[in-house]
Amino acid sequence: MIFARPKSLASQGVLGMNKRNIDFIGRYNPRKFYKRVDDKLTTKQLALANDIAVPDLIGTVSEQHEIAHIPEMVNNRTGFVIKPSQGSGGKGILVVTKVENGRYYKPNGNEVTPSEVDRHVSNVLSGLFSLGGNPDVAIVEGLIEFDPVFDGYSYEGVPDIRLIVFKGFPIMGMLRLSTAASDGKANLHQGAVGVGVDIGTGQGLHAVQFDQPIDFHPDTNKKLTDIAVPHWDTLLHTASKAYEMSELGYLGTDMVLDQKRGPLLLELNARPGLAIQIANGRGILPFLHHVENMKHTTMSVEERVAYAKKHFCSTAQP
């Protein structure tokens, strides 16, 4: 396993934070393009312009006086999500899965009063959850109806798929599953489960929670490596296409599977975390070097995906 002694990590191909920041983020991600991924509203608009499916945009709130329009926005909706446009790490995301007679309920069944919703949005606008604490915009999105293939694999939350894309090649994947500890959110640092996924097939490989290996979901007792992610090729194509859309060379793509609409792009990340290596049971550095050493030939999205499935799958030795 890759969480051995620190001195052995490099020999196992594990990418560390400093090397990631200097050799990959610093070298391949021009800062002038960061807004394309740091601002979720900008990402959504770019995705739509590039024919990439995203969750429904119900509306936005950019001024305090507009908060009063939220009940009107979500009228006749079974649920909705409010998130800060410039938030990170899952902070500031409010998920309402049930709307009944003007009352709102979270995935765990607890009620969120209208005044609590108003206060939450006010905090978003003030920049409480945004990068750098800057004033922000609240995005109101439609609720995702997650694919029933994930039943029992996630607790009170929508699973998402993180793919690391380097120079347009999807090279490592992970399924993130919410837990009681993560309060229904799919963020590993909050206690969600990460399941490494084979780039070639979408099949689960290894699973971790709080950076420790596990075999079964802590709340549902489902065997985590039994899962196979459907629509895998579409997910790979969407992730690869995000390279041209963002013009960032080292990129994290977060997607979900909607029961009716299929794969949807949630957000992009110019500084994707490193825990995906633990979930996959191996380091990402050899695959990054593999792509760096390739001849500079222009490949289409389809060609990059086919290449990745062959050369970066669980049985490949870069």
RAZIFEN-V663600 format. One line per field, one symbol per residue. phi: phi as a letter, one per 40 degrees, with the letter a starting at -180 (. if undefined). psi: psi as a letter, one per 40 degrees, with the letter a starting at -180 (. if undefined). Layout:
# RAZIFEN-V663600
phi->???
psi->???
This chain:
# RAZIFEN-V663600
phi->.ccccdccccccgccccccdcccbcccbbcccbdccbcbcccdccccccbfbcbddccibbbbdccdcccdcccdgccaabbbccbcaggcgcbbbbabafgbbbcdcgccbcdcccdccccccccgdbccggcdbbcbbbcccccccccdgcbbfaccbbcbcbbfgbcbabacbbcbcccfgbcbccchccbbcbcdcbgccbabaafgbcbbbccbbgccccccbccfcccccccccccccccgbcbabbbbbbcdcbgcbccabbcbccbcdccccgaccddcccdccccccbcbcdccccccccccbccccbc
psi->iegaiddeddeefhhidddddddddddeghdeedddddhddddddddddefhhiihhdiiheideedeeddddeheidiihhihdfiifeiehhhhehhhfeiihideeiihiddddddddddddeedeihefiiihhhhiihhgihedeheeihfihiihhhhhhfehheiihhhhiiddefeifhdeeeihhhhhhdddeiidiiihfehhidihddeehhdeeihhifddddddddddeddddfhdhihhhiihhddeahhhdiihefiieeddddeeiieddddddddeiigihiiddddddddddeeideig.
